[in-house]
């Protein structure tokens, strides 16, 4: 140190001396400053974005995570471009190279990117949500998870079905859980010996005396057709969506006993054989 002081070394000249290629101490220091300042700005912007997302409860957590990742990538890209410009790398050439790589990746990952954008569409528009019972063209089940690539359905048999998100957005989807109430439909037959009015009243009585059937919606029943040995009837009643299966099973059983109580004959397929002596 004493030798350095005695020789009166000019530190400004040492600072400007190139240490590698076209880099100097000044260039490296300014580059570090750019990176540090850019990082601080990036963190501030991310906090603002997170704050805005937290104030918007309708946005699903998966969407928030995706937006945070996208913002982080964009900000880092901006910092890299500014740093590259500072050290003399042509930004236009760098952008062109990144564009070529991006096109190649997008072509190779076309189906994956399609599912990602479809997943974003599902998470934002919410045609289906976790817990909904839905039916597509090929499968029916309860939605258990929605990721950026798949919508996971649990079938009534307990199997997990991974549907690509693009299939969900492109196909017709019936969402049975979207409405608070759901209609019950019970189809039965009765003998020609029973008056249709009596059968209809018996069916409506069965609906009124089933616990899970809504009382504020009057059940209705109709004659649907005339078969070879019976008349067809359809009973319509309403229940809360969450009670659909339990209400349907309960009403189906109640109809049987209501027919017994009122003396209505519930027919079934049979064959009468007459012997000619």
Secondary structure, DSSP 4 states (H G I P E B T S, - for coil): -HHHHHTT--HHHHHHSEEETTEEHHHHHHHHHHHHHHHHHHHHHHHHHHHHHHT-TTS-HHHHHHHHHHHHHHHHHHHHHHHHHHTT--HHHHHHHHHHHHHHHHHHTHHHHHHHHHHHHHHHH-SS-TT-EEE-SS-EEEEEEE-SSEEEEE-TTS-EEEEEHHHHHHS--EETTSSSEEEEEEEEEE-TTS-HHHHHHHHHHHHHT-TTB-SSS--EEEEEEE-SS-EEEEEEEEEEGGGHHHHHHHHHHHHHHHHHHHT--------------
